[in-house]
């Protein structure tokens, strides 16, 4: 008999049929004559109840059925006698595929903190919360590729090991095979990376953007979707040392085209998830509602999860310049009453998360697109505006998250790019190939980066980014 999933059985249009299920036990309860076993196989947030007649099958058949064990059950799918589920399985046979010692299994049927579950990340997939997050994450991954493929983009695999720091921030993980205790030294006493595996100092990539630009200058529309790494000592709910980035690059697109693409992209991903992950979103929404019952009314989220997602899909993002945003922030009550941790004094202020969230959550109450930032606080590759002070940058800010998307029109003019690199002390020799893109058939082009985990965090409503990636990498933490 073919094995079926819990989701398929709960959504079945037939009843009183013989079925087979293999799954992990969430709970077991019962009386002297009947045992009720709740199982889940990861296909749905809902459990399937298996009813075992102990008078017919004997108590020995369920002795080794404990929370965490894996079982195979065969029986009849019937209408449930209890509330909360449409069907249940009347078992004719139970087989324990894998035992779990009830005294040692960490995930007993009780509420566990998210911190505890991070310590048991190898098992947290078995909880309703993390299985729901994982299914939504998968759906978003599929939607990303679907969006770009349907619009004629080509997926490019950019290097994970690179000799460049695309952001110019220097927060990189070095990659080396040199002897750590006795590395070769130059005459000046510094480590001689010419004798390293790649013959130069290399690091894990912080972005695939520069290589994607090279591809866009021939293929027109490309995107990357891969792991990126930042050696930034940030222990916040929004930062990871290893995360996944989506980075489209489009030839002939200018800043407004870039913003339109990003807004369409975000709305598509969220709409696709609403359409395909309803049960998981309802489960996570109810979880948040339950969590917020003990909070003051003003500390609760203004919208429920699904309402918030639909609001983003149905409304245009607010677009304004950095200069306009600074004026709003400078004149805001939190700034005037010195409630911002980082006061906003005027043009040139580097916006912090508290400023971004004020604009989104308090002032406009919807996603915001900021453009035309001061060149001093942005990367070298962004196209300079005619005012000589700002660049054609754009950031998209989301409620609860802050910056979700960062992008720009790229500087395609060789002389201005070289001058900007000199101003920022970026070695032209290291990026000779990037400069050649401007020498041979240069063209206007734009792109952006979306941190995938921040997107998953927003869509699932999870409060900590460490809970939307299977095995989080953060400072002092590389378990599993």
Buried (B, 14 or more C-beta within 10 A) or exposed (E): EEEBBBBBBBBBEEEEEEBBBBBBBBBBEBEEEEBBBBBBBBBBBBBBBBBBBBEEBEEEBBEBBBBBBBBBBBBBBBEBEEEEBEBBBBBBEBEBEEBBEEEEBEBEEEEBEBEEBBBBBEBBBBBBBBBBBBBBBEBBBBBBBEBBEEBEBBBBEBBEEBBBBBBBEEBBBEBBEBEEEEBEEEEEEEBBBEEBEBEEBBBBBBBBBBBBBBBBBEBBBBBBBBBBBBBBEEEEBBBBBBBBBBBBBBBEBBBBBBBEBBBEBBBBBBBBBBEBBEBBBBBBBEBBEEEBEEEEEEEBBEBBBBEBBBBBBEEEBBBBBBBEBBBBBBEBEBBEEEEBEEBBEEEEBEBBBBBBBBBBBEBBBBBBBBBBBBBEEBBBBBBBBEEEBBBBBBBBBBBBBBBBBBBBBBBBBBEEBBBBBEEEEBEEEBBEEBBBBBEEEBBBBBBBBBBBBBBBBBBBBBEBBBBBBEEBBBEEBEEE
